[in-house]
Amino acid sequence: MAETSEVKSGLDNIAEVISANRAVIAKAKTNAQAAADALNAIPVDYADVATTIDAYTGADQFEVLAQAEKSRLIAEYQALKAIADAIVAAA
């Protein structure tokens, strides 16, 4: 069993660990919010690129590859955005 002085020291240490990690979590939330904001800007910032690719008919290999890459990036974007949004909401 811990002595009174050890209990007090242990409680102080626990408070220090909690405080330090609260700052880490706050920074993580700030970083997640910045990531979510950057991801949210993609559809607006690159609307012209998306519109151009959507108009492609697949007439050449470049158009086909651009359409395929856009599809893959949309899936990756949606997954990453969901993670960033969940972190922001949870923290």
N, C-alpha and C positions, 0 to 999 in steps of 0.2 A: 504494500500500500504506500502511496506517495505521501511525503510529508507536506505540511502546509506551504512551505517555501517552494517546494517542487510543483505543487498544484498551481500556485500563483505564477510561477515561471512558465509552466506549461500552458496556462490560459493566455498569457502574454504572447507566447510563441504561436498559438493557434490564431489569435487575433491578427498577428503580423502576417501569417500565411494567407488568411482570408483577405486581408486588406491588399496585399500584393497581387493576389489573383483576381480580385475585383477590378483592379486597374488593367490587368491583362484582358479580361472579358470586355471591359469598356472599350479598349483599343480594338479588340476583335470586332465588336459591333460597329465601331466607326469605320473600320476597314471593309466590313461586309456591306455597310450602307454605301460607301464609295463605289464598291464593285457593283452593287445593285443599280446605282445611279448610272454608271458607265454602261452597263448592259441595257438599261432602259432606254438609253439614248441611241442605241444601234438602229432600231427600226426607223427613227427619224433622220439620223445622220446619214444613213445609207439607203434611204428610200429610192433615190434615183437609180442606184445600182440594182436594187431588187426589182424595180419596175422594168429596167432594161432587160434583165435576165428573164423576167416573166414573159416578155414579148418575144424572146428567142423562139424560133421554130425548130431548132435542131438541125439547121441547114448545114452546119459544118461541125467538126470535132470540137472546136473551141466552145461553141454554144452548148453542146451536149455536156462537155466537162464543166462548164460554168454552172449549168443547171444542177448537175450531180453534186458539185461542191456546195452550192447554195443549200441544197437539201440536207447534206451532212452537217453543215454549219448551223442550220436551223435546229436540228435535233440536239446538237451540242449546246447551243445557246439556251434552249429551253431547259435542259437539265441543269446547267450552271446557274441560270436565273432562279430556278426553283430552290436550289441550295442557298444561294445568297439571300433570297427572300425569307427562307426558313430561319436562317441565322439571325437576320435582322428582327424577325418577329419573336424569336425565342429569347434573345438577350436583353 
